[in-house]
């Protein structure tokens, strides 16, 4: 796993930079999808409004995955936790892949997601066990879309505000719920301009850092218009090469209690993270 360094106020912060090759996912209907029509819940407007619907839904549990290739081996980083959409804050337990021998090389990372920053515990050698690493999302080259090994669930929905070329693929069952599957392409730069104020700076940073603004996606909405699953396929520039990484977010158990308490300043690590 490659570490990318960001220097800020004399302090070097090492954060995860990921790269991968993603296979194209198959559709749910035999005809390959049709252009989304204007019926309620089956048009591109429903996809672009996904973030607004989540904001009104309160909270949910979440599972995330980030797929990549490292050293010729396909690996997946998985996360699980919850998100409070009203407060725009979440908590995830992120599990890094095992080493080639099958051993758990890394301890799970606890991540706290907030509008302005990402907080990580157990991130990097040399960080005391009781300390957190804080990273400003607006200074990251990817706007924290993939840096932490998971995409902020609400930011993933904000990306859909610039959805275009949307096709309605079909209906299917997903985790016990009936959902409508849409496929299309969004644009990071345009999404940044249309996003809620809290997400604009991070997405604007991502628009500059990714290899391409165009991001193919698959989105699954339930009958209430809530985003239940979304998969984005990003192009990321890593050491001069454009590579691909797939980020998937699954949302369920809407209304579940989610408590996120940001660490006090004294618990923030201010030294150098060894990689």
C-alpha positions in Angstrom: 0.0 0.0 0.0 1.5 3.3 -1.0 1.6 6.2 1.4 1.1 9.8 0.1 2.4 12.6 2.3 0.8 16.0 2.9 2.9 18.6 4.6 0.9 21.1 6.7 2.3 23.6 9.2 5.6 21.6 9.4 3.9 18.4 10.3 4.0 15.4 7.9 0.9 13.4 7.7 0.9 10.1 5.8 -2.4 8.9 4.6 -3.5 5.9 2.5 -3.4 6.4 -1.3 -5.1 3.6 -3.2 -5.1 2.3 -6.7 -6.9 -0.6 -8.4 -8.4 -2.2 -11.5 -12.1 -2.6 -11.4 -14.1 -5.0 -13.6 -17.3 -3.8 -15.2 -20.3 -5.0 -13.3 -23.2 -6.8 -15.0 -26.7 -5.4 -15.3 -29.9 -6.6 -13.8 -31.9 -6.8 -17.0 -31.3 -8.5 -20.3 -31.7 -5.4 -22.5 -28.8 -3.5 -21.0 -31.0 -0.8 -19.6 -33.1 1.9 -21.1 -32.9 5.7 -20.8 -34.6 6.6 -17.5 -38.1 7.9 -18.0 -39.9 10.7 -16.2 -42.1 8.6 -13.9 -41.6 9.3 -10.2 -38.7 7.4 -8.8 -37.5 6.3 -12.3 -35.8 9.3 -13.6 -32.4 10.9 -13.3 -33.9 13.5 -10.9 -34.4 10.8 -8.3 -30.7 9.9 -8.6 -29.6 13.6 -8.3 -31.8 14.1 -5.3 -30.3 11.1 -3.4 -28.3 13.3 -1.0 -31.3 15.4 -0.1 -33.4 12.3 0.7 -30.6 10.9 2.9 -30.4 14.2 4.8 -34.1 13.9 5.6 -33.8 10.3 6.6 -31.9 10.9 9.8 -29.4 8.1 10.1 -28.5 4.6 9.0 -26.0 1.8 9.4 -23.4 1.5 6.7 -21.0 -1.0 5.1 -18.3 0.1 2.7 -15.7 -1.6 0.5 -12.8 -0.3 -1.6 -11.4 -2.5 -4.2 -7.9 -2.2 -5.7 -4.9 -4.0 -7.0 -1.6 -4.0 -5.1 1.5 -5.8 -6.3 -0.6 -7.8 -8.7 -2.9 -9.0 -6.0 -6.6 -7.9 -5.8 -7.4 -6.6 -2.4 -10.5 -5.1 -0.7 -10.7 -2.7 2.3 -13.9 -3.1 4.2 -15.7 -0.9 6.7 -18.8 -1.1 8.9 -20.5 1.4 11.1 -23.1 4.1 11.1 -23.8 7.6 9.8 -25.8 10.5 11.1 -26.9 12.4 7.9 -28.3 15.3 9.8 -25.0 16.0 11.6 -23.0 14.8 8.6 -20.9 12.6 10.8 -20.2 8.9 10.9 -18.1 6.2 12.5 -16.6 3.2 10.7 -14.4 0.3 11.7 -12.2 -0.2 8.7 -10.4 -3.6 8.2 -7.4 -3.7 6.0 -6.6 -6.8 3.9 -4.5 -9.7 5.2 -0.9 -10.1 4.1 0.0 -12.7 1.4 0.5 -15.3 4.0 -3.1 -14.9 5.3 -2.2 -13.1 8.6 -3.8 -10.0 9.8 -1.0 -7.6 9.4 -2.9 -4.4 10.5 -5.1 -3.6 13.3 -8.6 -2.4 12.3 -8.8 1.4 11.9 -11.5 3.4 13.7 -12.5 6.3 11.5 -14.7 9.3 12.4 -16.1 11.2 9.5 -17.0 14.8 9.8 -17.7 17.7 7.4 -14.2 19.2 7.7 -11.9 16.3 8.7 -11.2 12.6 8.9 -10.1 11.2 12.2 -8.3 7.9 12.3 -7.2 5.7 15.2 -4.6 2.9 14.8 -3.5 4.6 11.6 0.3 4.3 11.0 3.3 3.2 13.0 4.6 5.5 15.6 1.2 6.8 16.6 0.4 6.1 20.3 -2.5 3.7 20.8 -4.5 6.4 22.6 -4.0 9.1 19.9 -6.0 10.0 16.8 -4.7 11.3 13.4 -6.6 14.2 12.0 -6.6 15.0 8.3 -8.2 18.0 6.7 -10.4 16.7 3.9 -10.1 19.9 1.8 -6.3 19.6 1.4 -6.3 15.9 0.2 -5.8 15.4 -3.5 -8.8 13.1 -3.6 -11.0 15.1 -1.2 -11.1 12.0 1.0 -13.1 10.0 -1.4 -10.7 7.1 -1.2 -7.9 8.2 1.2 -9.3 6.6 4.3 -10.1 3.3 2.6 -13.8 4.3 2.5 -16.0 6.9 0.9 -18.0 9.1 3.2 -21.6 7.9 2.6 -23.1 11.3 2.3 -20.3 12.6 0.1 -20.9 9.5 -2.1 -24.5 10.7 -2.5 -23.4 14.3 -3.1 -21.4 13.1 -6.1 -24.7 12.0 -7.7 -25.9 15.6 -8.0 -24.2 15.8 -11.3 -25.5 12.5 -12.6 -26.0 12.3 -16.4 -26.6 9.7 -19.1 -28.7 7.9 -16.5 -30.4 4.6 -17.5 -32.9 2.6 -15.5 -31.5 -1.0 -15.5 -34.3 -2.7 -13.6 -35.8 -3.7 -10.2 -34.3 -6.2 -7.8 -34.2 -7.2 -4.2 -31.3 -5.9 -2.1 -30.9 -6.9 1.5 -34.6 -7.5 1.9 -35.7 -4.3 0.2 -37.0 -3.8 -3.4 -34.8 -1.3 -5.1 -34.5 0.4 -8.5 -31.1 0.1 -10.2 -29.7 3.1 -12.2 -26.5 3.4 -14.1 -24.8 6.5 -15.3 -21.9 8.9 -15.1 -21.3 11.8 -12.8 -18.7 14.6 -13.0 -16.7 15.5 -9.9 -16.2 19.1 -10.8 -19.9 19.7 -11.6 -20.9 17.8 -8.4 -18.6 20.1 -6.4 -20.5 23.2 -7.7 -23.9 21.6 -7.0 -23.0 20.0 -3.6 -24.1 21.1 -0.2 -21.8 23.7 1.3 -20.0 21.2 3.7 -18.9 19.0 0.7 -17.9 21.6 -1.9 -14.3 22.2 -0.9 -13.5 18.5 -0.6 -15.1 17.7 -3.9 -13.4 20.6 -5.5 -10.0 19.2 -4.3 -11.0 15.8 -5.7 -11.8 17.4 -9.1 -8.1 18.5 -9.2 -6.6 15.3 -7.9 -8.3 12.6 -9.8 -7.2 11.5 -13.3 -10.6 12.1 -14.8 -13.7 14.1 -13.7 -16.0 11.5 -15.2 -17.1 8.8 -12.6 -19.3 5.9 -13.7 -21.7 4.7 -11.1 -24.4 2.2 -10.2 -27.0 3.5 -7.8 -29.8 1.6 -6.1 -32.8 3.5 -4.6 -35.7 2.1 -2.6 -39.4 3.1 -3.0 -38.9 6.1 -0.7 -36.0 7.4 -2.9 -33.4 6.5 -0.3 -30.0 5.5 -1.6 -29.5 1.9 -0.5 -26.3 1.2 -2.4 -23.9 3.1 -4.7 -20.8 2.0 -6.5 -18.4 4.6 -8.0 -15.5 3.8 -10.3 -12.8 6.4 -9.9 -9.7 7.1 -12.0 -6.8 8.0 -9.6 -3.4 9.3 -10.4 -0.7 7.4 -8.5 3.0 8.0 -9.1 2.3 9.3 -12.6 0.0 6.5 -13.6 -3.8 6.6 -14.0 -5.3 3.6 -12.2 -8.8 2.7 -11.2 -10.5 2.1 -7.8 -14.0 1.0 -7.0 -15.8 2.3 -3.9 -19.1 0.7 -2.8 -21.4 2.0 0.0 -24.3 0.0 1.4 -26.9 1.7 3.6 -29.5 -0.1 5.7 -31.3 0.1 9.1 -32.5 3.7 8.6 -33.2 5.4 11.9 -30.6 3.5 13.8 -29.0 5.4 16.6 -25.5 6.7 15.6 -23.3 8.4 18.2 -20.2 10.2 17.0 -18.0 12.1 19.4 -14.9 13.8 18.0 -11.7 13.5 20.0 -10.5 16.5 22.0 -7.5 18.4 20.8 -5.2 16.8 23.4 -5.9 13.4 21.9 -4.8 14.4 18.4 -1.3 13.2 17.3 0.9 15.9 16.0 4.0 14.0 15.1 5.2 12.1 12.0 3.4 8.9 10.9 5.8 6.1 9.9 4.7 4.0 6.9 
